[in-house]
Amino acid sequence: MTMEAAPEPGANRPALALHVPEPRFRPGDPVDFGFLSIPPAGAQPRPDETCAAAETFPLCTDLVRVLGDDDQAHGPWNPRLSPDRMRTMLRLMALVRVFDGRMYRLQRQGKTSFYLKCSGEEATSVAATMALDAGDMIFPSYRQQGCLIARGYPLLEMVNQIFSNRADKLKGRQLPILYSAREVNFFTISGNLATQLPQATGFAMASAIKGDSRIASAWVGEGSTAEGDFHNALTFAAVYNAPAVFAVVNNQWAISSFSGFAGAERTTFAARAIGYGIAGLRVDGNDALAVYAAHAWAADRARLNGGPTLIEYFTYRVEGHSTSDDPTVYRATDEGSGWPLGDPIGRLAAHLTAIGEWSTEAHDAMLVELDGEVRTAIRAAEANGILGHGLHQPDVTMFEDVYETMPWHLREQMVQALHERAVKYPPETQP
Amino acid sequence: MSAGDPAGRPMTMIEAINDALDIMLARDPDVVVLGEDIGFFGGVFRATAGLQAKHGRTRVFDTPISECGIIGVAVGMGAYGLRPVPEIQFADYIYPGLDQLISEAARLRYRSAAEFIAPMTVRTPFGGGIFGGQTHSQSPEALFTHVAGLKTVVPSTPHDAKGLLIAAIEDNDPVLFFEPKRLYNGPFDGYYDRPAKVWKGHADAVVPDGHYTIPLGKARTVREGEALTILAYGTMVHVAAGVVEATGVDAEIIDLRTLVPLDIEAIEQSVRKTGRCLIVHEATRTSGFGAELSALVTERCFYHLEAPVERVTGFDTPYPHSLEWAYFPGPVRVGEAIERLLAAD
């Protein structure tokens, strides 16, 4: 190679440049969400549940909203719930937030290893679950404690699981908050991301094979839509017209990665539906009435053999990812307070107040009551033990449920574990 | 073991597998069979031929080309209460499905404290000997025997294929069912340059009619002997038997049939009797299932051993297309290992 060599063909082409997405705001930046296009509440058309999927495609880049700035419910998506039903919805969302607050503090006090709040996203699980039938199977990701609470699952069982104590129904095998609750049709949470989506499709296919009327409803974060299983699930759901609802909770952040790393700079997450030819809706996720209406629409569509729906709930993760995360190092602190779609609990409470069905006094009294309910559950769970204080399941349970019946090699290892326990805690030292 | 009609009739392994699926589809309305090209067409190896026409399109159906999707929906079907039997067209294609197999199917029972289970049987053709090149010849069984919660089964005859497949489908745990594709249409002793044999006329090709099971975790003694023990499964059972027949060595050949759970009693009993142990598999050597077998035999039978445990395996290379028979652990490799074992004292 000499310096005089002729230039390579194409040497005058521009240098290629890699685009690495960067969020608009980092710590210290002033926050201005003026770039977001937020249409007025009530302006979005509501097609019939049995419509052709293509009729929903304009809604994939719109934003279905019901609750307006005037705190009134507007337009064709207004689910027209009774005040009692809305108060139930409000109470359940508030219970989730109170529960999250208490659990977060317990983790900070060292009573468990991990916790994860859903602050600001309560509507996406609570209102959506209220729109389902009790027999519909929920395939959650890890931030759907609202689904369990909306299904009336006992708080005590949730805290037992979080403490991994001797009463934990999952026998201390799962990280805190990775619940499983078959009795309320809540599928076991994986911890691996998006794996629940094709499983939901499979459940829905099975229900259709059997001529049943149950549907599957799955949740996933916007970040995890980048997983192959998102594509697997929607491909199978589209191919077999599976009766399933897929909710993408777009809370803008996947730990420290903003939604741009899942493709949000190009299009909406709801617009993924267009490529699969299935129904899609993009919904104000902080508007509990819009969430309820959208999920009910999709569930009805599925039940009428109209097939799957992909819903994007546009919301904001107000807190860090989990107790192991500090969001102040990667995002502007004012993002949560500046979020233009407000707070789901505050908005529903304001609506109920505006129609004369709620008051500040009632709200405050409710919060006191809910806090008492949560504290009662915590006290009862603490009696069953907290993480690391010895009141866990017996060691032998570690070897159970690997298989239906224990094979010889696990039996041998169980004997070893029992021996080690006897060495570490000699029987004569035990009370 | 429940017995079918002992009269039976001769079948190829493909026919035996088809028969097992047919019987289970008829007996259990929760059984569904799904996979790429398995419906109307009947599968690239014809294992599901005729089943869709007989049992209907919602019981036996084609899927998108998405192994992770196939396993993923099968997990969800199991959660509903079905008993899915997905086919992965070649074991070499199974890797996209590993997350759903390892993180999901294998752990569902454990992580939910038995609230949810994954009673699926993943059928997949494996092994070489048909000039399939590196993407149609692999033997990845050790990836799955390493995973807590999975069972791994490998039949070596039509008779066993049917009984083991029915047992696997009826099992409430996820089962990997590896079908040695070189044995689909006839036994194979490793002499690739001789005319191919057919199952007809082979004693183990007589397949009882109707429903019968061979319990998972029970090995089969193919041949009793005193000189050494040969542990094998799948195609290599026939290769080992061919060498033993040709040389007249008094070997005891044990067909493991199930790798997890393993019939450790049969292994210990035989090795303690013979004092010498040869392990044969087609898969690559390093961290192969033979390493596990060698360790178990050494740990549990050390004072009965009169020679070091030997492994005969495929080489640690991808499966080469044109050099298939240089790669394959055939009669020369097996025969020389037997000689070394018998010479040691």
Interface residues (C-beta under 8 A of the other chain):
Chain A: M137 F139 K169 L170 K171 R173 Q174 L178 S180 A181 R182 F187 T188 S190 N192 T195 L197 P198 Q199 A200 T201 G202 F203 A204 M205 A206 S207 A208 I209 K210 A216 G228 D229 N232 A233 T235 F236 V239 D401 V402 Y403 E404 P407 W408 H409
Chain B: V32 T58 R59 T63 P64 S66 C68 G69 G72 V73 A74 V75 G76 M77 G78 A79 Y80 G81 L82 P84 P96 D99 Q100 S103 E104 L108 R109 Y110 R111 S112 A113 A114 E115 F116 I117 A148 G149 K151 D171 N172 D173 G217 V260 P261 L262 I264
